[in-house]
Amino acid sequence: EQIIEEYWGKIETDLKNGNPIQIELLNGVEQNKKYPETFDIPSDEEKSQLNISDNVKVVDIVFGERFWVQIEDFISDELMVGTINNYLVFNQPYSYGDKIFFTNDNIIQTSINEVESEGVELTKKDENN
């Protein structure tokens, strides 16, 4: 119980100071290896095309919530900082607009994929008209 209090205390302190926080995020690559037929993730190629201001989806494993994060900075090839870009359902101590750390392995979806999917659907509809 003391470890949990220290963990949440550090998050709350970082948030008050405007620092990015480290939360427990799902490793999408590992989840895809366990469930390849049902848990899709973006390809390494798609992830390599990500830029600042792109949106990516991650999963908070403590609360079980998926949410979008807008990329703010690339600290390294693997580590990024982003801003939570949608309102959260659960009572996490962090919310919309807070900055978090995440890695390529935490990304389960990208806005690049979303735009391509919408474009394909629109093309199919246009062909039928």
Legacy VTK file of the C-alpha trace (Angstrom):
# vtk DataFile Version 3.0
C-alpha trace
ASCII
DATASET POLYDATA
POINTS 129 float
0.000 0.000 0.000
2.881 2.379 0.760
4.382 1.726 -2.701
1.067 2.632 -4.346
0.826 5.839 -2.303
4.396 6.782 -3.288
3.619 6.013 -6.966
0.478 8.201 -6.999
2.257 10.864 -4.934
5.042 11.136 -7.519
2.489 11.391 -10.339
0.579 14.138 -8.524
3.814 16.060 -7.798
4.950 15.804 -11.425
1.532 16.957 -12.642
1.543 19.987 -10.315
5.000 20.914 -11.610
3.932 20.477 -15.252
6.316 17.557 -15.819
5.487 14.558 -18.008
4.480 11.514 -15.977
5.245 7.824 -16.347
2.109 5.702 -16.133
1.696 1.958 -16.586
0.971 1.457 -20.285
0.294 -1.760 -22.148
3.100 -3.126 -24.294
1.206 -3.443 -27.581
3.970 -5.489 -29.230
3.811 -8.146 -26.493
-0.010 -8.155 -26.595
0.105 -8.630 -30.380
2.492 -11.590 -29.961
0.085 -13.224 -27.479
-3.044 -12.548 -29.570
-1.942 -12.005 -33.196
-5.370 -12.782 -34.661
-7.293 -10.282 -32.543
-4.888 -7.582 -31.338
-3.626 -5.521 -34.258
-0.920 -2.884 -33.887
0.662 -0.464 -36.356
3.658 -1.742 -38.315
7.175 -0.559 -37.511
7.086 1.287 -40.844
3.924 3.154 -39.855
5.410 4.046 -36.462
8.573 5.333 -38.168
6.436 7.839 -40.103
5.087 9.482 -36.938
5.819 13.167 -36.428
5.264 15.770 -33.752
1.514 16.574 -33.475
0.431 13.120 -34.711
-1.971 11.227 -32.460
-1.375 7.710 -31.162
-3.526 5.455 -29.009
-2.178 3.817 -25.835
-3.726 1.678 -23.076
-3.491 2.477 -19.372
-3.211 -0.981 -17.775
-4.058 0.188 -14.257
-7.464 1.570 -15.295
-7.911 -0.431 -18.518
-8.618 2.654 -20.586
-7.515 3.341 -24.158
-6.887 6.952 -25.070
-5.272 9.217 -27.648
-1.996 11.033 -27.028
-0.648 13.817 -29.258
3.114 13.525 -29.781
4.942 16.574 -28.390
8.589 15.483 -28.537
10.880 12.599 -29.458
13.375 12.084 -26.635
14.993 9.182 -28.506
14.083 6.778 -31.317
11.924 4.855 -28.835
10.878 7.318 -26.101
8.369 10.125 -26.628
6.447 12.714 -24.657
2.857 13.429 -25.551
-0.265 15.174 -24.302
-3.396 13.185 -23.448
-5.757 14.217 -26.238
-9.174 13.045 -25.116
-11.227 13.119 -21.932
-10.817 10.048 -19.761
-13.668 8.021 -18.292
-12.110 6.780 -15.055
-10.795 8.679 -12.019
-7.093 8.625 -12.816
-5.080 11.435 -11.194
-4.188 12.550 -14.739
-6.519 13.660 -17.522
-6.945 15.556 -20.793
-3.999 17.881 -21.441
-1.519 16.163 -19.108
1.841 15.060 -20.514
3.016 11.439 -20.361
6.027 9.419 -21.414
5.489 6.470 -23.788
7.450 4.263 -26.174
6.880 2.846 -29.655
5.914 -0.459 -28.033
3.037 1.260 -26.173
1.407 2.476 -29.414
-1.598 0.360 -30.421
-3.029 2.680 -33.103
-2.012 5.824 -34.982
-3.890 8.721 -36.530
-2.094 7.832 -39.789
-4.011 4.533 -39.822
-7.287 6.304 -39.012
-6.967 8.717 -41.949
-6.089 5.905 -44.377
-9.066 3.814 -43.224
-11.483 6.710 -43.666
-10.061 7.428 -47.114
-10.558 3.823 -48.231
-14.178 3.834 -47.080
-14.872 7.093 -48.882
-13.293 5.774 -52.078
-15.499 2.663 -51.985
-18.639 4.758 -51.506
-17.651 7.077 -54.349
-17.114 4.137 -56.727
-20.632 2.858 -56.080
-22.297 6.190 -56.899
LINES 1 130
129 0 1 2 3 4 5 6 7 8 9 10 11 12 13 14 15 16 17 18 19 20 21 22 23 24 25 26 27 28 29 30 31 32 33 34 35 36 37 38 39 40 41 42 43 44 45 46 47 48 49 50 51 52 53 54 55 56 57 58 59 60 61 62 63 64 65 66 67 68 69 70 71 72 73 74 75 76 77 78 79 80 81 82 83 84 85 86 87 88 89 90 91 92 93 94 95 96 97 98 99 100 101 102 103 104 105 106 107 108 109 110 111 112 113 114 115 116 117 118 119 120 121 122 123 124 125 126 127 128
